[in-house]
Amino acid sequence: METVTSDFVIWRFFYLVLIGLVGFIAYRGRFIRYIPNNRVGVVEKFFSTHGSVDEGIIALNGEAGYQPSVLRGGWHLMKPFIYRIHKVPLVTIPQGKLGYVFARDGKALLPEQTLASNVEASDFEDVVDFLSKGGQKGPQRKILREGTYAINLAQFVVITHDTLYYHDLDAGDGALFQQMAEVIADRGGFEPVVIKDRDDSIGVITVHDGPSLSEGEIIAPIVGNDAGDRDTFHNNFQDPEAFLRAKGRRGRQYQVLVEGTYYINRLFATVEVVPKTIVEVGQVGVVVSYVGALGADLSGLDYKHGELVRQGSRGVWETPLLPGKYAFNTYAGKVVMVPTTNFILKWNRSETGSHRFDENLAEVSLITKDAYEPSLPLSVVVHIDYKKAPLVIQRFGDIKRLVEQTLDPMVSAYFKNVGQTRTLIQLLQDRSEIQQTSSMEMKAKFAHYNLELEEVLIGTPTSGATSGQIEQILNQLRARQLAEEQVETYSRQQKASVKERELRETEAKARQQQALTESEISIEIQSNEGKAEYHRALQQAAQIRALAEAEAERAARVGIGQAMAIEEQVAAYGGAQYQVLQQVINRFSEAIEKSRVDVVPKIVIGGAQAGNSENSGRGFSGGGGANVIEGLIALLLSEKVGLDILNESRPPRNPATEAMRKAILTNIEAANETSDLEVGK
């Protein structure tokens, strides 16, 4: 039993040794090959009955050379001395990275091609399929996304951010592929294009493959990208073959990329990230397009400064961009910002607006009527209608050029003309009037350039050469104003004094108000009493008048009776003279009785001596004094001697008779005065 066991062990040992010897011989003789699972084997054939490869480096028909298929991980039986296995790593593309493929074998590129086409030959892991479907050598349009690939590195070279995957065929291959990697890295080609919305950016595409642009074109037009057509849907340049099938052209593209992530072959197209066109509130953007068809002129026949075109045509677009954000390709045109809010242009070296339109403006140099040379600072408020903004840009190109080439000389010339019509002191004093007049007169000038002038603001004239003289004039104006203010102050003080006096009087009246009230009441009472007395007097007067009228009527009747009696008496006495004489004597008798006058006078009326010649002519007896009785006697005697002393219309008398008549009248007047005096006593 022990002998059998011992023989089994011996035979088993020899069996294992034999197997090991055979395996060693097979391995060393290249009969068996082992490929790790993280690698692939590139097969190189040394000998073949089909001969060598006539074209390229890949033997598609079993010729000697590099075989198209690779060996995956595991043990592989190979004919000895015919094959050589090159173990190469699997190609791994990290997450978020891109890999670029370079084909060593295939059809040559066409003259207009930069990259190899992958319309049909798109499988880089199947070399036979790639070459049989017309795959081209050189850098490929298709790129590799994230993942691990078993690629024949004798046929393809894969360039990634970290590794160059290739089978070294020549000593200079490494330097060549490293140079390609650097070019791709400079373009950021190992990472996708990421445009973030927070950056307010867009991507401008430049395609490096395909037919060239036509003569006169500077931007390739938009092509394809229709989701309903797979042949033209190039998915924002991520599918180069679809882009070229849609007749896309190389060069800078009109279409841009907006926010998103794009896996673009940077050897096919490069991306330049530029800011969006942002039109702020208070502005509009006038588009000057460099591309598009020539559009119809919309500005009218009378406008000779350029053409307005519709949106999409070449020229100045008639419709401006309103406030907002726009993915506008600034290589296809430019957007000129035009303020639509009021902006101020300052003719002042020391001040410049935030818009910088007036940074080259200076004060207006004037020559006044009295030969002063001041500098006048100005501020002009301007507004541009957003609908007219394209006309302004079409005419001048931009606002700054408008200000410097048109508004500056126009405004300066206007105020130079104003300065020549006024003296310096008038220029200072009439500032408000000049400001108002200039605003009205210059509106039409600004409207001619499609601008709206809101207001002209004039500053204080200044000048280095005449600053002292201007200061003297200002001092004179200040002194004049001070004098006027003093006059006004004195006038107000005078008014204040009057008001103070009135206040004092009012206060005094207030203190005496009770007395004033009582006096006013007393005046009113007296007025009322007077009115009552007046009415009583009127009544009494009416009563007296009625009594008088009655008495007059009675007296008239008595008088009539007396007249009749007197007439009878006159007739009885022998005439009117005797009747008058009798009435006179009766009146004298009544007067003497009432006045109690002595019949023999105590006072001599004449007062003259018997020998007085002045009175000698007045007496009848040659010098005696005259009294009432004498006058009466004289009257009686006059009648006796035929003198009518009362009748002035008698014919002229002789001088002696006239003298006697005057003497009688004088005595009668003296007697009447004496009677009156006595009655008054």
Stockholm file with secondary structure:
# STOCKHOLM 1.0

chainA/1-681         METVTSDFVIWRFFYLVLIGLVGFIAYRGRFIRYIPNNRVGVVEKFFSTHGSVDEGIIALNGEAGYQPSVLRGGWHLMKPFIYRIHKVPLVTIPQGKLGYVFARDGKALLPEQTLASNVEASDFEDVVDFLSKGGQKGPQRKILREGTYAINLAQFVVITHDTLYYHDLDAGDGALFQQMAEVIADRGGFEPVVIKDRDDSIGVITVHDGPSLSEGEIIAPIVGNDAGDRDTFHNNFQDPEAFLRAKGRRGRQYQVLVEGTYYINRLFATVEVVPKTIVEVGQVGVVVSYVGALGADLSGLDYKHGELVRQGSRGVWETPLLPGKYAFNTYAGKVVMVPTTNFILKWNRSETGSHRFDENLAEVSLITKDAYEPSLPLSVVVHIDYKKAPLVIQRFGDIKRLVEQTLDPMVSAYFKNVGQTRTLIQLLQDRSEIQQTSSMEMKAKFAHYNLELEEVLIGTPTSGATSGQIEQILNQLRARQLAEEQVETYSRQQKASVKERELRETEAKARQQQALTESEISIEIQSNEGKAEYHRALQQAAQIRALAEAEAERAARVGIGQAMAIEEQVAAYGGAQYQVLQQVINRFSEAIEKSRVDVVPKIVIGGAQAGNSENSGRGFSGGGGANVIEGLIALLLSEKVGLDILNESRPPRNPATEAMRKAILTNIEAANETSDLEVGK
#=GR chainA/1-681 SS CHHHHHHHHHHHHHHHHHHHHHHHHHHHTTSEEEECTTEEEEEEECCCTTCBCSSSSBCTTSCBEEEEEEECSEEEECCTTTEEEEEEECEEECTTCCEEEEESSSBCCCTTCSSBCCSSCCCTTCHHHHHHTTCBSEEEEEEECSEEECCCTTTEEEECSSCEECCCCSTTHHHHHHHHHHHHHHTTTTSCEEECGGGTEEEEEEECSSSCCCTTCCSBCCCCCCTTCTTTCCTTTTCHHHHHHTTCCSEEEEEEECSEEECCCTTTEEEEEEECEEECTTEEEEEEESSSCBCCCCSCTTCCSCCEECTTSBEEESSCBCSEEECCCTTSEEEEEEECSCEEEEECTTCCCTTCTTTTCCCEECCCTTSCCCEECEEEEEECCTTTHHHHHHHHSSHHHHIIIIIHHHHHHHHHHHHHTSCHHHHHHTHHHHHHHHHHHHHHHHHHTTCEEEEEEECCCBCSSSHHHHHHHHHHHHHHHHHHHHHHHHHHHHHHHHHHHHHHHHHHHHHTHHHHHHHHHHHHHHHHHHHHHHHHHHHHHHHHHHHHHHHHHHHHHHHHHHHHHHHHHHHHHTSHHHHHHHHHHHHHHHHHHHHTCCSSCSSCSSCCCTTCHHHHTTCSSSSCCCCHHHHHHHHHHHHHHTCCTTCTTSCCCCHHHHHHHHHHHHHHHHHHHHHHHHHHC
#=GC SS_cons         CHHHHHHHHHHHHHHHHHHHHHHHHHHHTTSEEEECTTEEEEEEECCCTTCBCSSSSBCTTSCBEEEEEEECSEEEECCTTTEEEEEEECEEECTTCCEEEEESSSBCCCTTCSSBCCSSCCCTTCHHHHHHTTCBSEEEEEEECSEEECCCTTTEEEECSSCEECCCCSTTHHHHHHHHHHHHHHTTTTSCEEECGGGTEEEEEEECSSSCCCTTCCSBCCCCCCTTCTTTCCTTTTCHHHHHHTTCCSEEEEEEECSEEECCCTTTEEEEEEECEEECTTEEEEEEESSSCBCCCCSCTTCCSCCEECTTSBEEESSCBCSEEECCCTTSEEEEEEECSCEEEEECTTCCCTTCTTTTCCCEECCCTTSCCCEECEEEEEECCTTTHHHHHHHHSSHHHHIIIIIHHHHHHHHHHHHHTSCHHHHHHTHHHHHHHHHHHHHHHHHHTTCEEEEEEECCCBCSSSHHHHHHHHHHHHHHHHHHHHHHHHHHHHHHHHHHHHHHHHHHHHHTHHHHHHHHHHHHHHHHHHHHHHHHHHHHHHHHHHHHHHHHHHHHHHHHHHHHHHHHHHHHHTSHHHHHHHHHHHHHHHHHHHHTCCSSCSSCSSCCCTTCHHHHTTCSSSSCCCCHHHHHHHHHHHHHHTCCTTCTTSCCCCHHHHHHHHHHHHHHHHHHHHHHHHHHC
//
